[in-house]
Amino acid sequence: MKTLEYTAVVWKEEKDYVSKCPELGVASCGDTFEEAVNNLKESVELYIENARELNLMEDVEESLTTKEKFTASFELVG
């Protein structure tokens, strides 16, 4: 079985933390940073379980097994 690695992007909103896995488009949230990441991990696990049942892993596997991942931040004025 391959090890799947995903990215967690987390940001603070007014009261909660929002977390998102950009490779899958899966999102979650929590009262703390740690809770948001843990909830995202659970959501991703459910997504992967469902993708396996539906034979859709080939569609997402490359983005979750590559070792080269980059993040960037940019601004738009408007």
N, C-alpha and C positions, 0 to 999 in steps of 0.2 A: 504494500500500500504506500502511495506517495504521500509525502508531507505537504500539506497545503498551507501556504502563507498568505495572509491577507493584510491589507492596510486598514487601520482605523483612523479616520479623521474625526476629531472631536472639537466641538466649540461650545461656548457657554452662551445660553440664552438667558432671559430674565431670571428664571428660577431653576432651570434644569440644564443638564448637559445633553447635547445631541451628538450621536455618533453615527458614522456612515462608513460603509465598506465600498469604496469607489469601483473596485473590480466587479462587484455584483449588483451595485445599486441598492443594497440592503441598508436600512437605517434602524436605529433604536434610540433610546434615551435613558437617563437616570438622574437621580438626585445628586450624585457625585460623579466625578470623572471616572473613578474605578467602576462604579455601578453601570455607567453608560457603556464602557468598554466590555464589561462582563455580559451585559444584556445584548450587545451587538454580537459577541461571540456566540451566544446561544441562538440568536436569529440566523447567523451565518451557518451554524451547524444544522439547523432545521432546513435552510435553503439547500445546502449540499445534500442532505438526506433525501429531500424531494427530487433534486436534480438526478441523483443516482437512480431512484425509483422510476423516473421518466426517461432514463437513458439520455440525459442532456449534459453529462459531465464533460464530454468532448468540447462543448461550447464554452465552458468556463475554466477548464483545467489549466490551460497555458497561462492565463493571467494569475492563477493561484500557485503555480509551481516555479515561475521565473524568479531568479535571484536578483535580477536587475530591476529595481523599482525606484522611481524618482518622484518627488513632490515639488511643487512650485507654488509660489504665491504671487499674485499680481493685482493691480488696482485698475479700475475703470472710473473715469470721471464723468459724471452725468447725472 
